[in-house]
């Protein structure tokens, strides 16, 4: 058999047209081939990072470091000295920064610099709650009895922040639709996290803090966020053009953290309850492998490790054989990892067969 050499050549539309004029292919075939190749290149350029994992070179590290510093300056690290500008001064600054960030984001995106464009557009979304707070406070519409400074937005749970959060979610969705850059989902996911805590505070304001209610609400919000993330994941994988990117990444992160945190804080009064918790975490490990989302695998592994620690320090603390059994279990897990690596594709294919087509990690994106 003759071997096919894997060579890469560059073709232009003019060369395809010339081949059609020479009778090698028809005009229709030339157009179809060009459309197919250009679409393939576009999809390769915008494929979700979740397929092969994010690749952070030094340039991207600089982008994210600078972008997160700028975002933090207008959010987490805002000092009380900014209150000297007054409500209307803060509103003018927030709107000025917002418009400027969007203008720079537009310019960077036109130049093909999608990562810094996404960071600047994300900064604009993060400025929305500041603008809403300044406007609401300046008009005298801020409910009495709550925080008197915007800085508390990122440190205090209070139902009065709900107007800021709903406005941020609305603006985030609109700007995401406008720019279609995956990092812009991050402030939306963070706002959803803030929202569930403030909703819980609003529901509990007459009865005081209720730990169990907050825990259970975290569990419910986490499940809901993960479901939304899966829906976004499926839609992104089936989309084309700029929508064919990993928009679900941050939703998975915060959804999984809320769910796993609420689950881990549950009061399992019996050994069976704790064993069920461990089994759920084992399920998270396999779920992460099935859909290609490492956050579930990492959290599931932490949950299993926590359960083994409980067995070691409480149930079998006086046992001589438990350390030996745990050592054998660790070695067995290593052996399982070796076996898994050798059969990873087949295992993922088998696990993925139980999932909708859009959630399989090996799907063509």
MILUM-854212 format. One record per residue (C-alpha): residue number from 1; residue in one letter; chain; y, z, x. Coordinates in steps of 0.02 Angstrom, whole numbers, plus 50000, padded with zeros to 5 digits. Layout:
% MILUM-854212
+-----+--------+--------+-------+-------+-------+
| num | residu | chaine |    py |    pz |    px |
+-----+--------+--------+-------+-------+-------+
| NUM |      A |      A |     Y |     Z |     X |
...
+-----+--------+--------+-------+-------+-------+
***
This chain:
% MILUM-854212
+-----+--------+--------+-------+-------+-------+
| num | residu | chaine |    py |    pz |    px |
+-----+--------+--------+-------+-------+-------+
|   1 |      X |      A | 50000 | 50000 | 50000 |
|   2 |      X |      A | 50174 | 49962 | 50060 |
|   3 |      X |      A | 50291 | 50108 | 50080 |
|   4 |      X |      A | 50457 | 50113 | 49988 |
|   5 |      X |      A | 50597 | 50161 | 50104 |
|   6 |      X |      A | 50719 | 50289 | 50033 |
|   7 |      X |      A | 50881 | 50202 | 50079 |
|   8 |      X |      A | 51052 | 50229 | 50001 |
|   9 |      X |      A | 51172 | 50085 | 49977 |
|  10 |      X |      A | 51342 | 50070 | 49894 |
|  11 |      X |      A | 51371 | 49944 | 49755 |
|  12 |      X |      A | 51531 | 49900 | 49663 |
|  13 |      X |      A | 51559 | 49825 | 49492 |
|  14 |      X |      A | 51621 | 49665 | 49577 |
|  15 |      X |      A | 51455 | 49646 | 49670 |
|  16 |      X |      A | 51357 | 49665 | 49508 |
|  17 |      X |      A | 51469 | 49535 | 49426 |
|  18 |      X |      A | 51438 | 49418 | 49574 |
|  19 |      X |      A | 51250 | 49442 | 49555 |
|  20 |      X |      A | 51266 | 49395 | 49372 |
|  21 |      X |      A | 51365 | 49238 | 49417 |
|  22 |      X |      A | 51229 | 49189 | 49541 |
|  23 |      X |      A | 51099 | 49204 | 49403 |
|  24 |      X |      A | 51005 | 49351 | 49480 |
|  25 |      X |      A | 51039 | 49457 | 49326 |
|  26 |      X |      A | 51126 | 49428 | 49161 |
|  27 |      X |      A | 51301 | 49488 | 49119 |
|  28 |      X |      A | 51228 | 49611 | 48993 |
|  29 |      X |      A | 51110 | 49682 | 49124 |
|  30 |      X |      A | 51253 | 49701 | 49247 |
|  31 |      X |      A | 51356 | 49799 | 49121 |
|  32 |      X |      A | 51209 | 49909 | 49071 |
|  33 |      X |      A | 51165 | 49947 | 49252 |
|  34 |      X |      A | 51344 | 49992 | 49295 |
|  35 |      X |      A | 51358 | 50105 | 49142 |
|  36 |      X |      A | 51194 | 50191 | 49187 |
|  37 |      X |      A | 51240 | 50221 | 49369 |
|  38 |      X |      A | 51416 | 50284 | 49335 |
|  39 |      X |      A | 51352 | 50402 | 49200 |
|  40 |      X |      A | 51219 | 50469 | 49320 |
|  41 |      X |      A | 51349 | 50502 | 49455 |
|  42 |      X |      A | 51461 | 50591 | 49331 |
|  43 |      X |      A | 51321 | 50703 | 49270 |
|  44 |      X |      A | 51269 | 50745 | 49448 |
|  45 |      X |      A | 51448 | 50793 | 49489 |
|  46 |      X |      A | 51466 | 50907 | 49338 |
|  47 |      X |      A | 51290 | 50979 | 49325 |
|  48 |      X |      A | 51286 | 51166 | 49289 |
|  49 |      X |      A | 51279 | 51279 | 49440 |
|  50 |      X |      A | 51133 | 51370 | 49359 |
|  51 |      X |      A | 51018 | 51224 | 49401 |
|  52 |      X |      A | 51022 | 51245 | 49590 |
|  53 |      X |      A | 51124 | 51405 | 49602 |
|  54 |      X |      A | 51306 | 51419 | 49656 |
|  55 |      X |      A | 51348 | 51366 | 49832 |
|  56 |      X |      A | 51492 | 51464 | 49907 |
|  57 |      X |      A | 51564 | 51385 | 50061 |
|  58 |      X |      A | 51710 | 51463 | 50154 |
|  59 |      X |      A | 51835 | 51358 | 50056 |
|  60 |      X |      A | 51768 | 51420 | 49888 |
|  61 |      X |      A | 51771 | 51599 | 49952 |
|  62 |      X |      A | 51955 | 51577 | 49992 |
|  63 |      X |      A | 51986 | 51501 | 49821 |
|  64 |      X |      A | 51902 | 51644 | 49728 |
|  65 |      X |      A | 51975 | 51780 | 49838 |
|  66 |      X |      A | 52152 | 51716 | 49815 |
|  67 |      X |      A | 52127 | 51683 | 49630 |
|  68 |      X |      A | 52053 | 51854 | 49595 |
|  69 |      X |      A | 52193 | 51939 | 49693 |
|  70 |      X |      A | 52322 | 51848 | 49586 |
|  71 |      X |      A | 52228 | 51890 | 49426 |
|  72 |      X |      A | 52211 | 52072 | 49479 |
|  73 |      X |      A | 52397 | 52083 | 49517 |
|  74 |      X |      A | 52437 | 52042 | 49336 |
|  75 |      X |      A | 52297 | 52149 | 49261 |
|  76 |      X |      A | 52208 | 52291 | 49350 |
|  77 |      X |      A | 52336 | 52320 | 49487 |
|  78 |      X |      A | 52495 | 52311 | 49384 |
|  79 |      X |      A | 52604 | 52460 | 49427 |
|  80 |      X |      A | 52707 | 52569 | 49312 |
|  81 |      X |      A | 52863 | 52503 | 49397 |
|  82 |      X |      A | 52849 | 52346 | 49292 |
|  83 |      X |      A | 52904 | 52449 | 49140 |
|  84 |      X |      A | 53081 | 52441 | 49212 |
|  85 |      X |      A | 53091 | 52260 | 49156 |
|  86 |      X |      A | 53080 | 52314 | 48975 |
|  87 |      X |      A | 52977 | 52232 | 48838 |
|  88 |      X |      A | 53076 | 52070 | 48831 |
|  89 |      X |      A | 53083 | 52058 | 49020 |
|  90 |      X |      A | 52894 | 52076 | 49030 |
|  91 |      X |      A | 52875 | 51944 | 48894 |
|  92 |      X |      A | 52985 | 51822 | 48991 |
|  93 |      X |      A | 52889 | 51855 | 49154 |
|  94 |      X |      A | 52720 | 51836 | 49069 |
|  95 |      X |      A | 52769 | 51673 | 48985 |
|  96 |      X |      A | 52847 | 51607 | 49145 |
|  97 |      X |      A | 52691 | 51646 | 49245 |
|  98 |      X |      A | 52581 | 51574 | 49107 |
|  99 |      X |      A | 52673 | 51409 | 49097 |
| 100 |      X |      A | 52682 | 51395 | 49286 |
| 101 |      X |      A | 52496 | 51431 | 49306 |
| 102 |      X |      A | 52450 | 51298 | 49177 |
| 103 |      X |      A | 52565 | 51171 | 49260 |
| 104 |      X |      A | 52482 | 51201 | 49429 |
| 105 |      X |      A | 52310 | 51197 | 49348 |
| 106 |      X |      A | 52350 | 51027 | 49271 |
| 107 |      X |      A | 52407 | 50961 | 49440 |
| 108 |      X |      A | 52253 | 51026 | 49532 |
| 109 |      X |      A | 52133 | 50958 | 49402 |
| 110 |      X |      A | 52212 | 50785 | 49413 |
| 111 |      X |      A | 52180 | 50790 | 49600 |
| 112 |      X |      A | 51998 | 50835 | 49572 |
| 113 |      X |      A | 52016 | 51016 | 49634 |
| 114 |      X |      A | 51920 | 51093 | 49490 |
| 115 |      X |      A | 51885 | 51265 | 49565 |
| 116 |      X |      A | 52066 | 51314 | 49601 |
| 117 |      X |      A | 52118 | 51232 | 49438 |
| 118 |      X |      A | 51995 | 51344 | 49345 |
| 119 |      X |      A | 52064 | 51498 | 49434 |
| 120 |      X |      A | 52244 | 51455 | 49387 |
| 121 |      X |      A | 52196 | 51419 | 49206 |
| 122 |      X |      A | 52101 | 51584 | 49202 |
| 123 |      X |      A | 52256 | 51674 | 49265 |
| 124 |      X |      A | 52351 | 51598 | 49118 |
| 125 |      X |      A | 52223 | 51668 | 48995 |
| 126 |      X |      A | 52234 | 51840 | 49078 |
| 127 |      X |      A | 52423 | 51840 | 49048 |
| 128 |      X |      A | 52403 | 51821 | 48859 |
| 129 |      X |      A | 52372 | 52007 | 48822 |
| 130 |      X |      A | 52525 | 52055 | 48925 |
| 131 |      X |      A | 52633 | 51933 | 48827 |
| 132 |      X |      A | 52564 | 51993 | 48659 |
| 133 |      X |      A | 52590 | 52176 | 48706 |
| 134 |      X |      A | 52770 | 52144 | 48761 |
| 135 |      X |      A | 52807 | 52048 | 48602 |
| 136 |      X |      A | 52726 | 52176 | 48489 |
| 137 |      X |      A | 52812 | 52321 | 48576 |
| 138 |      X |      A | 52980 | 52231 | 48581 |
| 139 |      X |      A | 52974 | 52201 | 48393 |
| 140 |      X |      A | 52931 | 52384 | 48362 |
| 141 |      X |      A | 52760 | 52340 | 48293 |
| 142 |      X |      A | 52657 | 52440 | 48418 |
| 143 |      X |      A | 52560 | 52576 | 48321 |
| 144 |      X |      A | 52621 | 52751 | 48366 |
| 145 |      X |      A | 52512 | 52878 | 48453 |
| 146 |      X |      A | 52429 | 52759 | 48575 |
| 147 |      X |      A | 52457 | 52709 | 48756 |
| 148 |      X |      A | 52639 | 52680 | 48800 |
| 149 |      X |      A | 52606 | 52565 | 48948 |
| 150 |      X |      A | 52516 | 52398 | 48960 |
| 151 |      X |      A | 52431 | 52458 | 49119 |
| 152 |      X |      A | 52319 | 52568 | 49011 |
| 153 |      X |      A | 52244 | 52411 | 48931 |
| 154 |      X |      A | 52116 | 52401 | 49071 |
| 155 |      X |      A | 52082 | 52588 | 49087 |
| 156 |      X |      A | 52089 | 52666 | 48913 |
| 157 |      X |      A | 51983 | 52631 | 48760 |
| 158 |      X |      A | 52094 | 52622 | 48606 |
| 159 |      X |      A | 52086 | 52527 | 48441 |
| 160 |      X |      A | 52269 | 52476 | 48459 |
| 161 |      X |      A | 52218 | 52347 | 48590 |
| 162 |      X |      A | 52125 | 52244 | 48457 |
| 163 |      X |      A | 52275 | 52130 | 48425 |
| 164 |      X |      A | 52284 | 52090 | 48611 |
| 165 |      X |      A | 52098 | 52054 | 48619 |
| 166 |      X |      A | 52092 | 51940 | 48469 |
| 167 |      X |      A | 52243 | 51844 | 48534 |
| 168 |      X |      A | 52161 | 51828 | 48706 |
| 169 |      X |      A | 51998 | 51765 | 48630 |
| 170 |      X |      A | 52091 | 51635 | 48527 |
| 171 |      X |      A | 52196 | 51578 | 48675 |
| 172 |      X |      A | 52043 | 51577 | 48789 |
| 173 |      X |      A | 51945 | 51465 | 48672 |
| 174 |      X |      A | 52092 | 51344 | 48652 |
| 175 |      X |      A | 52123 | 51335 | 48840 |
| 176 |      X |      A | 51937 | 51315 | 48876 |
| 177 |      X |      A | 51935 | 51168 | 48756 |
| 178 |      X |      A | 52088 | 51097 | 48842 |
| 179 |      X |      A | 52034 | 51116 | 49024 |
| 180 |      X |      A | 51843 | 51126 | 49013 |
| 181 |      X |      A | 51820 | 51228 | 49171 |
| 182 |      X |      A | 51674 | 51352 | 49169 |
| 183 |      X |      A | 51762 | 51497 | 49258 |
| 184 |      X |      A | 51880 | 51510 | 49109 |
| 185 |      X |      A | 51737 | 51590 | 49010 |
| 186 |      X |      A | 51754 | 51745 | 49121 |
| 187 |      X |      A | 51908 | 51820 | 49034 |
| 188 |      X |      A | 51829 | 51780 | 48866 |
| 189 |      X |      A | 51672 | 51876 | 48915 |
| 190 |      X |      A | 51775 | 52023 | 48982 |
| 191 |      X |      A | 51877 | 52026 | 48822 |
| 192 |      X |      A | 51719 | 52031 | 48717 |
| 193 |      X |      A | 51665 | 52182 | 48822 |
| 194 |      X |      A | 51833 | 52267 | 48791 |
| 195 |      X |      A | 51824 | 52221 | 48607 |
| 196 |      X |      A | 51661 | 52310 | 48570 |
| 197 |      X |      A | 51725 | 52471 | 48649 |
| 198 |      X |      A | 51888 | 52465 | 48551 |
| 199 |      X |      A | 51799 | 52422 | 48389 |
| 200 |      X |      A | 51690 | 52575 | 48415 |
| 201 |      X |      A | 51847 | 52679 | 48446 |
| 202 |      X |      A | 51924 | 52613 | 48285 |
| 203 |      X |      A | 51769 | 52658 | 48185 |
| 204 |      X |      A | 51759 | 52832 | 48262 |
| 205 |      X |      A | 51943 | 52882 | 48260 |
| 206 |      X |      A | 51918 | 53002 | 48114 |
| 207 |      X |      A | 51757 | 53081 | 48178 |
| 208 |      X |      A | 51791 | 53091 | 48365 |
| 209 |      X |      A | 51691 | 53020 | 48508 |
| 210 |      X |      A | 51510 | 52989 | 48467 |
| 211 |      X |      A | 51404 | 52950 | 48619 |
| 212 |      X |      A | 51254 | 52885 | 48523 |
| 213 |      X |      A | 51361 | 52769 | 48418 |
| 214 |      X |      A | 51443 | 52693 | 48573 |
| 215 |      X |      A | 51273 | 52671 | 48654 |
| 216 |      X |      A | 51196 | 52587 | 48502 |
| 217 |      X |      A | 51349 | 52476 | 48476 |
| 218 |      X |      A | 51336 | 52421 | 48658 |
| 219 |      X |      A | 51155 | 52372 | 48627 |
| 220 |      X |      A | 51201 | 52271 | 48472 |
| 221 |      X |      A | 51350 | 52185 | 48553 |
| 222 |      X |      A | 51244 | 52145 | 48705 |
| 223 |      X |      A | 51110 | 52061 | 48601 |
| 224 |      X |      A | 51242 | 51964 | 48504 |
| 225 |      X |      A | 51329 | 51908 | 48664 |
| 226 |      X |      A | 51163 | 51851 | 48741 |
| 227 |      X |      A | 51125 | 51752 | 48583 |
| 228 |      X |      A | 51295 | 51668 | 48594 |
| 229 |      X |      A | 51263 | 51634 | 48778 |
| 230 |      X |      A | 51097 | 51549 | 48738 |
| 231 |      X |      A | 51181 | 51443 | 48605 |
| 232 |      X |      A | 51317 | 51393 | 48728 |
| 233 |      X |      A | 51183 | 51359 | 48860 |
| 234 |      X |      A | 51088 | 51241 | 48745 |
| 235 |      X |      A | 51246 | 51150 | 48691 |
| 236 |      X |      A | 51305 | 51131 | 48872 |
| 237 |      X |      A | 51139 | 51059 | 48929 |
| 238 |      X |      A | 51138 | 50932 | 48789 |
| 239 |      X |      A | 51322 | 50884 | 48810 |
| 240 |      X |      A | 51395 | 50747 | 48917 |
| 241 |      X |      A | 51544 | 50729 | 49031 |
| 242 |      X |      A | 51649 | 50884 | 49065 |
| 243 |      X |      A | 51556 | 50989 | 48937 |
| 244 |      X |      A | 51396 | 50971 | 49039 |
| 245 |      X |      A | 51430 | 51124 | 49146 |
| 246 |      X |      A | 51369 | 51305 | 49154 |
| 247 |      X |      A | 51485 | 51386 | 49027 |
| 248 |      X |      A | 51355 | 51520 | 48982 |
| 249 |      X |      A | 51351 | 51607 | 49152 |
| 250 |      X |      A | 51480 | 51744 | 49119 |
| 251 |      X |      A | 51422 | 51771 | 48940 |
| 252 |      X |      A | 51246 | 51804 | 49006 |
| 253 |      X |      A | 51315 | 51925 | 49136 |
| 254 |      X |      A | 51413 | 52035 | 49017 |
| 255 |      X |      A | 51291 | 52017 | 48873 |
| 256 |      X |      A | 51145 | 52071 | 48982 |
| 257 |      X |      A | 51243 | 52217 | 49053 |
| 258 |      X |      A | 51293 | 52280 | 48881 |
| 259 |      X |      A | 51117 | 52261 | 48813 |
| 260 |      X |      A | 51030 | 52338 | 48963 |
| 261 |      X |      A | 51156 | 52480 | 48975 |
| 262 |      X |      A | 51134 | 52525 | 48792 |
| 263 |      X |      A | 50945 | 52511 | 48808 |
| 264 |      X |      A | 50937 | 52619 | 48965 |
| 265 |      X |      A | 51041 | 52757 | 48885 |
| 266 |      X |      A | 50924 | 52772 | 48737 |
| 267 |      X |      A | 50843 | 52943 | 48719 |
| 268 |      X |      A | 50657 | 52909 | 48740 |
| 269 |      X |      A | 50588 | 53079 | 48697 |
| 270 |      X |      A | 50406 | 53031 | 48717 |
| 271 |      X |      A | 50304 | 52953 | 48855 |
| 272 |      X |      A | 50264 | 52808 | 48740 |
| 273 |      X |      A | 50450 | 52776 | 48717 |
| 274 |      X |      A | 50477 | 52771 | 48904 |
| 275 |      X |      A | 50327 | 52656 | 48925 |
| 276 |      X |      A | 50400 | 52538 | 48794 |
| 277 |      X |      A | 50564 | 52539 | 48891 |
| 278 |      X |      A | 50469 | 52487 | 49048 |
| 279 |      X |      A | 50380 | 52348 | 48953 |
| 280 |      X |      A | 50546 | 52282 | 48885 |
| 281 |      X |      A | 50611 | 52275 | 49063 |
| 282 |      X |      A | 50455 | 52182 | 49118 |
| 283 |      X |      A | 50493 | 52061 | 48978 |
| 284 |      X |      A | 50670 | 52040 | 49045 |
| 285 |      X |      A | 50598 | 51993 | 49215 |
| 286 |      X |      A | 50494 | 51856 | 49137 |
| 287 |      X |      A | 50637 | 51801 | 49023 |
| 288 |      X |      A | 50749 | 51780 | 49175 |
| 289 |      X |      A | 50615 | 51675 | 49259 |
| 290 |      X |      A | 50586 | 51571 | 49103 |
| 291 |      X |      A | 50768 | 51522 | 49072 |
| 292 |      X |      A | 50824 | 51526 | 49254 |
| 293 |      X |      A | 50948 | 51671 | 49234 |
| 294 |      X |      A | 50931 | 51797 | 49375 |
| 295 |      X |      A | 51037 | 51931 | 49290 |
| 296 |      X |      A | 50893 | 51970 | 49171 |
| 297 |      X |      A | 50769 | 51976 | 49315 |
| 298 |      X |      A | 50878 | 52094 | 49418 |
| 299 |      X |      A | 50913 | 52213 | 49273 |
| 300 |      X |      A | 50730 | 52210 | 49220 |
| 301 |      X |      A | 50676 | 52252 | 49397 |
| 302 |      X |      A | 50800 | 52397 | 49402 |
| 303 |      X |      A | 50730 | 52462 | 49238 |
| 304 |      X |      A | 50550 | 52455 | 49300 |
| 305 |      X |      A | 50602 | 52540 | 49462 |
| 306 |      X |      A | 50687 | 52677 | 49362 |
| 307 |      X |      A | 50530 | 52705 | 49260 |
| 308 |      X |      A | 50423 | 52716 | 49416 |
| 309 |      X |      A | 50546 | 52841 | 49488 |
| 310 |      X |      A | 50529 | 52945 | 49329 |
| 311 |      X |      A | 50340 | 52942 | 49345 |
| 312 |      X |      A | 50353 | 52996 | 49527 |
| 313 |      X |      A | 50474 | 53141 | 49504 |
| 314 |      X |      A | 50422 | 53205 | 49333 |
| 315 |      X |      A | 50250 | 53153 | 49274 |
| 316 |      X |      A | 50154 | 53142 | 49439 |
| 317 |      X |      A | 50262 | 53252 | 49550 |
| 318 |      X |      A | 50113 | 53360 | 49601 |
| 319 |      X |      A | 49990 | 53217 | 49616 |
| 320 |      X |      A | 49918 | 53174 | 49787 |
| 321 |      X |      A | 49858 | 53004 | 49733 |
| 322 |      X |      A | 50016 | 52938 | 49651 |
| 323 |      X |      A | 50105 | 52888 | 49815 |
| 324 |      X |      A | 49949 | 52793 | 49869 |
| 325 |      X |      A | 49936 | 52710 | 49699 |
| 326 |      X |      A | 50121 | 52664 | 49704 |
| 327 |      X |      A | 50100 | 52591 | 49879 |
| 328 |      X |      A | 49956 | 52484 | 49817 |
| 329 |      X |      A | 50063 | 52432 | 49669 |
| 330 |      X |      A | 50204 | 52380 | 49786 |
| 331 |      X |      A | 50086 | 52278 | 49893 |
| 332 |      X |      A | 50015 | 52200 | 49736 |
| 333 |      X |      A | 50190 | 52151 | 49681 |
| 334 |      X |      A | 50219 | 52069 | 49852 |
| 335 |      X |      A | 50055 | 51975 | 49833 |
| 336 |      X |      A | 50110 | 51924 | 49658 |
| 337 |      X |      A | 50273 | 51859 | 49732 |
| 338 |      X |      A | 50179 | 51753 | 49858 |
| 339 |      X |      A | 50067 | 51684 | 49721 |
| 340 |      X |      A | 50219 | 51655 | 49610 |
| 341 |      X |      A | 50309 | 51558 | 49746 |
| 342 |      X |      A | 50159 | 51444 | 49770 |
| 343 |      X |      A | 50144 | 51408 | 49584 |
| 344 |      X |      A | 50326 | 51429 | 49532 |
| 345 |      X |      A | 50348 | 51259 | 49453 |
| 346 |      X |      A | 50190 | 51272 | 49350 |
| 347 |      X |      A | 50232 | 51450 | 49295 |
| 348 |      X |      A | 50409 | 51403 | 49244 |
| 349 |      X |      A | 50342 | 51252 | 49150 |
| 350 |      X |      A | 50218 | 51362 | 49057 |
| 351 |      X |      A | 50345 | 51497 | 49017 |
| 352 |      X |      A | 50474 | 51365 | 48970 |
| 353 |      X |      A | 50352 | 51287 | 48846 |
| 354 |      X |      A | 50384 | 51437 | 48734 |
| 355 |      X |      A | 50572 | 51408 | 48735 |
| 356 |      X |      A | 50684 | 51280 | 48651 |
| 357 |      X |      A | 50705 | 51125 | 48756 |
| 358 |      X |      A | 50887 | 51163 | 48798 |
| 359 |      X |      A | 50846 | 51332 | 48879 |
| 360 |      X |      A | 50715 | 51273 | 49002 |
| 361 |      X |      A | 50780 | 51291 | 49180 |
| 362 |      X |      A | 50698 | 51129 | 49238 |
| 363 |      X |      A | 50776 | 51025 | 49101 |
| 364 |      X |      A | 50875 | 50876 | 49157 |
| 365 |      X |      A | 51055 | 50932 | 49142 |
+-----+--------+--------+-------+-------+-------+
***
